[in-house]
Amino acid sequence: MTDLGLDGVDDIEARLSPRRLWPAMAALFAVLALLTLFSLFFIGPRRSGFFDLYALYQNDPDLARLILLDIRLPRTLLGLLTGATLGLSGAALQSLLRNPLAEPGVIGVSGGAAFGAVAVFYFGLAGGGVLAISTGGMIGALSALGFLYLLAGKNPSVATLILAGVAINGFAAAMTSLALNFSPNPYAALEIVFWLMGSLVDRSLPHIAFALPFIIIGWALLFSAGKALDALTLGEDTAVSLGFDLNWLKLRIILGCGLAVGAAVAVTGAIGFVGLVVPHLLRPFVGYQPSRLILPSALGGAVLLTCADIIVRLISPDIELKIGVITALIGAPFFLYLIMSLRKEMT
């Protein structure tokens, strides 16, 4: 084995520095965002690209602005917000719970948001306005967050949080299945199923305006927890001796994930595996210090979801696949790979 020496170690640290990774990922997302906004000739139901849009602007500027600002821009922004939220939440939860298989759905908020939206469909309230479904989803997410702390108690342990989240997820899934079983008509059941698959289609700027305040508050809570998570890697006793309040840390992360993920899921529907996959893909590049992983995971989530959105439109431009199907097809094999890797480490 070659001895790299101090210079070699410094070179590796420089190569793996998040300061080099963040600009690269931000640039990659900018390219993907422009691609989704202006397209190439092979993207979109009508396969219209930048030059087609420009030609349309020359002939009918109002229609061109409608396509760009009311259809494509909300889809791009929502992909950014949702992907970043899922990636950021996954990194924070894996660090807090010290579980490599943790992801945003583990605390039950995603399931609660899904059930809240399904209840809107079931009771025929979906026609009550453009934000009716999102409002139901957010109420469900906040209710799940309240039940989580009711079950876990004031000073919850990691195991208690996980078990409470599993219980809430199980109950929400059961109630969602019950709504599907007793759906008043097949069309309502079909709408429920499609929404549960997750999608960025047919969302508008009011949807983003609805979710954005909750997402920003959630992000602020999660980004502020970086140093405390670094201390937690040394053990709970060490973190306490360094002056960090672990109960406040758990509250910040659970509340931050609950608000941000709940708002995103309330608008897009259930999109899984992004929060599981992204931190694992980026951890080798930034090391195992949680504070160095948080921002790259947010950028990585935005990149992954934007890529998935482009793939959706490439595979079937006439009848789009739901983006939650694509992320599941990517994430499920990766999940199995993680399980096999953990089994090898334990043997």
C-alpha positions as CSV (number, residue, x, y, z in Angstrom):
1,M,0.0,0.0,0.0
2,T,1.5,3.4,-1.0
3,D,2.1,5.9,1.7
4,L,0.5,9.1,0.6
5,G,2.2,11.2,3.2
6,L,0.9,14.5,4.5
7,D,0.8,16.0,1.0
8,G,-1.3,13.1,-0.2
9,V,-3.7,13.5,2.6
10,D,-4.0,17.2,2.0
11,D,-4.7,16.6,-1.7
12,I,-7.5,14.2,-0.8
13,E,-9.0,16.7,1.7
14,A,-8.9,19.4,-1.0
15,R,-10.4,17.1,-3.6
16,L,-13.2,16.1,-1.2
17,S,-13.8,19.6,0.2
18,P,-17.5,20.6,0.1
19,R,-16.3,24.1,-1.1
20,R,-15.5,22.4,-4.4
21,L,-18.6,20.2,-4.5
22,W,-21.2,22.9,-3.8
23,P,-20.4,25.1,-6.8
24,A,-20.3,22.1,-9.1
25,M,-23.6,20.8,-7.9
26,A,-25.2,24.3,-8.1
27,A,-24.0,24.6,-11.7
28,L,-25.3,21.2,-12.6
29,F,-28.7,22.1,-11.1
30,A,-28.7,25.4,-13.1
31,V,-28.1,23.5,-16.3
32,L,-30.9,21.0,-15.5
33,A,-33.3,23.8,-14.5
34,L,-32.7,25.7,-17.8
35,L,-33.3,22.4,-19.6
36,T,-36.6,21.9,-17.9
37,L,-37.6,25.5,-18.4
38,F,-36.7,25.9,-22.1
39,S,-36.4,22.3,-23.1
40,L,-34.8,20.7,-26.1
41,F,-36.7,19.4,-29.0
42,F,-37.3,16.0,-27.4
43,I,-38.8,17.1,-24.1
44,G,-42.5,17.8,-23.4
45,P,-45.8,16.4,-24.7
46,R,-45.5,18.5,-27.8
47,R,-41.7,18.2,-28.1
48,S,-41.4,21.9,-28.3
49,G,-37.9,23.3,-27.5
50,F,-36.3,26.7,-27.0
51,F,-36.6,27.8,-30.7
52,D,-40.2,26.7,-30.9
53,L,-40.9,28.7,-27.7
54,Y,-39.1,31.8,-29.2
55,A,-41.1,31.5,-32.4
56,L,-44.3,31.2,-30.4
57,Y,-43.3,34.4,-28.5
58,Q,-42.9,36.3,-31.7
59,N,-46.4,35.3,-32.8
60,D,-48.3,35.1,-29.5
61,P,-46.3,36.5,-26.6
62,D,-49.1,36.0,-24.1
63,L,-49.3,32.2,-24.8
64,A,-45.5,31.9,-24.6
65,R,-45.5,33.6,-21.3
66,L,-48.3,31.4,-20.1
67,I,-46.3,28.2,-21.0
68,L,-43.1,29.5,-19.5
69,L,-44.4,31.2,-16.3
70,D,-47.5,29.2,-15.5
71,I,-46.6,25.7,-16.6
72,R,-42.8,25.2,-16.7
73,L,-41.5,27.6,-14.0
74,P,-43.7,26.2,-11.2
75,R,-42.6,22.7,-12.2
76,T,-39.0,23.6,-12.1
77,L,-39.2,25.5,-8.8
78,L,-41.2,22.8,-7.2
79,G,-38.6,20.2,-8.2
80,L,-35.9,22.4,-6.6
81,L,-37.8,22.9,-3.3
82,T,-39.1,19.3,-3.0
83,G,-35.8,17.7,-3.9
84,A,-33.8,19.9,-1.7
85,T,-36.2,19.3,1.2
86,L,-36.0,15.6,0.9
87,G,-32.2,15.4,0.5
88,L,-31.7,17.8,3.4
89,S,-34.1,16.0,5.7
90,G,-32.6,12.6,4.9
91,A,-29.1,13.8,5.8
92,A,-30.3,15.4,9.1
93,L,-32.4,12.4,10.1
94,Q,-29.6,9.9,9.3
95,S,-27.3,11.9,11.5
96,L,-29.7,12.3,14.4
97,L,-31.0,8.7,14.4
98,R,-27.6,7.3,13.6
99,N,-29.3,5.0,11.2
100,P,-28.1,4.8,7.5
101,L,-31.6,3.6,6.5
102,A,-33.4,6.6,7.9
103,E,-35.3,8.9,5.5
104,P,-38.0,11.6,5.9
105,G,-40.9,9.1,5.9
106,V,-39.6,7.5,9.1
107,I,-41.1,10.1,11.4
108,G,-44.6,9.6,9.9
109,V,-45.1,13.1,8.5
110,S,-45.2,12.0,4.9
111,G,-47.9,9.4,5.6
112,G,-49.9,12.0,7.6
113,A,-49.7,14.5,4.7
114,A,-50.7,11.8,2.2
115,F,-53.7,10.8,4.4
116,G,-54.8,14.5,4.8
117,A,-54.8,14.9,1.0
118,V,-56.6,11.6,0.4
119,A,-59.3,12.7,2.9
120,V,-59.9,15.8,0.7
121,F,-60.4,13.6,-2.3
122,Y,-62.6,11.1,-0.4
123,F,-65.0,13.8,1.0
124,G,-65.3,15.5,-2.4
125,L,-63.5,18.7,-1.3
126,A,-60.9,18.7,-4.0
127,G,-63.0,21.2,-6.0
128,G,-62.9,23.7,-3.2
129,G,-60.1,25.6,-4.8
130,V,-56.6,25.2,-6.2
131,L,-55.1,24.7,-2.8
132,A,-57.7,22.5,-1.2
133,I,-55.7,19.3,-1.6
134,S,-52.5,21.0,-0.4
135,T,-54.3,22.4,2.7
136,G,-55.6,19.0,3.6
137,G,-52.1,17.5,3.2
138,M,-50.6,20.2,5.4
139,I,-53.2,19.6,8.1
140,G,-52.4,15.9,7.9
141,A,-48.7,16.6,8.2
142,L,-49.1,18.9,11.2
143,S,-51.4,16.4,12.9
144,A,-48.9,13.6,12.4
145,L,-46.2,15.9,13.9
146,G,-48.4,16.5,16.9
147,F,-49.2,12.8,17.4
148,L,-45.5,12.0,17.1
149,Y,-44.6,14.2,20.1
150,L,-47.7,13.0,22.0
151,L,-46.5,9.4,21.6
152,A,-42.8,10.0,22.1
153,G,-43.1,12.2,25.2
154,K,-41.1,15.3,26.3
155,N,-37.7,13.6,26.3
156,P,-37.9,11.0,23.6
157,S,-35.1,8.6,22.9
158,V,-34.1,7.7,19.3
159,A,-35.8,4.4,19.5
160,T,-39.0,6.0,20.8
161,L,-39.0,8.5,17.9
162,I,-38.6,5.7,15.4
163,L,-41.3,3.5,16.9
164,A,-43.7,6.4,17.1
165,G,-43.0,7.3,13.5
166,V,-43.6,3.7,12.4
167,A,-46.9,3.6,14.3
168,I,-48.1,6.9,12.7
169,N,-47.1,5.7,9.3
170,G,-48.9,2.4,9.8
171,F,-52.1,4.2,10.9
172,A,-51.9,6.7,8.0
173,A,-51.4,3.9,5.5
174,A,-54.3,1.9,7.0
175,M,-56.6,5.0,6.8
176,T,-55.5,5.7,3.2
177,S,-56.3,2.1,2.2
178,L,-59.7,2.4,4.0
179,A,-60.5,5.5,2.0
180,L,-59.5,3.7,-1.2
181,N,-61.7,0.7,-0.3
182,F,-64.8,2.8,0.4
183,S,-64.2,5.4,-2.3
184,P,-67.6,6.7,-3.4
185,N,-66.7,6.3,-7.1
186,P,-63.9,4.9,-9.2
187,Y,-62.8,8.3,-10.4
188,A,-62.1,9.5,-6.9
189,A,-60.1,6.3,-6.3
190,L,-58.1,6.9,-9.4
191,E,-57.4,10.4,-8.4
192,I,-56.2,9.2,-5.0
193,V,-53.9,6.6,-6.6
194,F,-52.4,9.1,-9.0
195,W,-51.8,11.6,-6.2
196,L,-50.1,9.0,-4.1
197,M,-47.6,8.3,-6.9
198,G,-46.2,11.9,-6.6
199,S,-46.0,14.4,-9.4
200,L,-44.8,17.9,-10.3
201,V,-47.4,18.2,-13.1
202,D,-50.3,20.7,-12.9
203,R,-48.9,22.6,-10.0
204,S,-48.9,26.4,-10.1
205,L,-47.2,29.4,-8.4
206,P,-50.0,29.5,-5.7
207,H,-49.0,26.0,-4.7
208,I,-45.4,27.1,-4.3
209,A,-46.5,30.2,-2.4
210,F,-48.5,28.0,0.0
211,A,-45.6,25.6,0.7
212,L,-42.7,28.0,0.7
213,P,-43.1,29.6,4.2
214,F,-43.2,26.1,5.9
215,I,-40.3,24.9,3.8
216,I,-38.1,27.9,4.6
217,I,-38.8,27.6,8.4
218,G,-38.0,23.9,8.1
219,W,-34.8,24.5,6.3
220,A,-33.7,27.2,8.8
221,L,-34.2,24.7,11.7
222,L,-32.3,21.9,9.9
223,F,-29.3,24.1,8.8
224,S,-29.0,25.5,12.3
225,A,-28.4,21.9,13.7
226,G,-25.2,21.2,11.9
227,K,-22.7,21.8,14.7
228,A,-24.9,19.9,17.2
229,L,-25.0,16.9,14.9
230,D,-21.2,17.0,14.6
231,A,-21.0,16.8,18.4
232,L,-23.5,14.0,18.5
233,T,-21.2,11.8,16.4
234,L,-18.9,11.7,19.4
235,G,-21.7,10.3,21.6
236,E,-24.6,11.8,23.5
237,D,-22.6,12.3,26.7
238,T,-19.8,14.1,24.8
239,A,-22.4,16.3,23.0
240,V,-24.0,17.3,26.3
241,S,-20.6,18.0,27.9
242,L,-19.9,20.4,24.9
243,G,-23.0,22.3,25.9
244,F,-25.5,21.0,23.4
245,D,-29.1,20.4,24.5
246,L,-30.0,17.1,22.8
247,N,-33.8,17.5,23.5
248,W,-33.7,20.8,21.7
249,L,-31.7,19.2,18.9
250,K,-34.2,16.5,18.4
251,L,-37.1,19.0,18.5
252,R,-35.3,21.2,15.9
253,I,-34.7,18.3,13.5
254,I,-38.1,16.6,13.8
255,L,-40.0,20.0,13.6
256,G,-37.8,21.1,10.7
257,C,-38.3,17.9,8.8
258,G,-42.0,17.8,9.6
259,L,-42.7,21.4,8.4
260,A,-40.5,21.2,5.2
261,V,-41.4,17.6,4.2
262,G,-45.0,18.0,5.1
263,A,-45.4,21.1,3.0
264,A,-43.6,19.5,0.0
265,V,-45.6,16.3,0.2
266,A,-48.8,18.2,0.6
267,V,-48.2,19.8,-2.8
268,T,-46.5,17.1,-4.8
269,G,-47.8,13.9,-3.3
270,A,-45.6,11.1,-2.0
271,I,-42.1,11.0,-3.5
272,G,-39.9,8.4,-1.8
273,F,-36.3,7.4,-1.6
274,V,-34.7,10.8,-2.5
275,G,-33.9,11.4,1.2
276,L,-32.4,7.9,1.5
277,V,-30.3,7.9,-1.6
278,V,-28.8,11.3,-1.8
279,P,-26.9,11.5,1.5
280,H,-25.3,8.1,0.8
281,L,-24.2,9.1,-2.7
282,L,-22.6,12.3,-1.4
283,R,-21.1,11.2,1.9
284,P,-17.9,9.7,0.4
285,F,-17.2,13.1,-1.2
286,V,-17.6,15.2,1.9
287,G,-16.6,12.9,4.7
288,Y,-18.7,11.7,7.6
289,Q,-19.1,15.1,9.4
290,P,-22.9,15.9,9.3
291,S,-22.5,19.7,9.0
292,R,-20.5,19.2,5.8
293,L,-23.2,16.9,4.3
294,I,-26.3,19.1,4.9
295,L,-25.9,21.6,2.1
296,P,-24.6,19.1,-0.5
297,S,-27.6,16.8,0.3
298,A,-30.0,19.7,-0.4
299,L,-28.3,20.4,-3.7
300,G,-28.1,16.7,-4.5
301,G,-31.8,16.2,-3.8
302,A,-32.7,19.1,-6.2
303,V,-30.4,17.6,-8.9
304,L,-31.8,14.1,-8.5
305,L,-35.5,15.2,-8.6
306,T,-34.9,17.4,-11.6
307,C,-33.2,14.6,-13.4
308,A,-36.1,12.3,-12.5
309,D,-38.5,14.9,-13.9
310,I,-36.6,15.1,-17.2
311,I,-36.5,11.2,-17.4
312,V,-40.3,11.2,-16.9
313,R,-40.8,13.4,-19.9
314,L,-38.3,11.5,-22.0
315,I,-39.7,8.0,-21.4
316,S,-43.4,8.8,-22.1
317,P,-44.0,12.3,-23.4
318,D,-47.7,11.7,-24.2
319,I,-48.8,9.9,-21.0
320,E,-46.3,10.9,-18.3
321,L,-45.1,8.5,-15.7
322,K,-45.4,9.8,-12.1
323,I,-42.2,11.0,-10.7
324,G,-42.6,9.0,-7.6
325,V,-42.5,5.8,-9.7
326,I,-39.1,6.9,-11.2
327,T,-37.6,7.7,-7.7
328,A,-38.9,4.4,-6.4
329,L,-37.3,2.5,-9.4
330,I,-34.0,4.3,-8.5
331,G,-34.2,4.1,-4.8
332,A,-35.5,0.5,-4.2
333,P,-32.5,-1.2,-5.7
334,F,-30.2,1.2,-3.9
335,F,-32.0,0.4,-0.6
336,L,-31.4,-3.3,-1.2
337,Y,-27.8,-2.6,-1.9
338,L,-27.5,-0.7,1.4
339,I,-29.0,-3.7,3.3
340,M,-26.6,-6.1,1.7
341,S,-23.7,-3.8,2.5
342,L,-24.8,-3.6,6.2
343,R,-25.1,-7.4,6.3
344,K,-21.5,-7.8,5.1
345,E,-20.2,-5.3,7.7
346,M,-22.0,-7.2,10.4
347,T,-20.5,-10.6,9.4
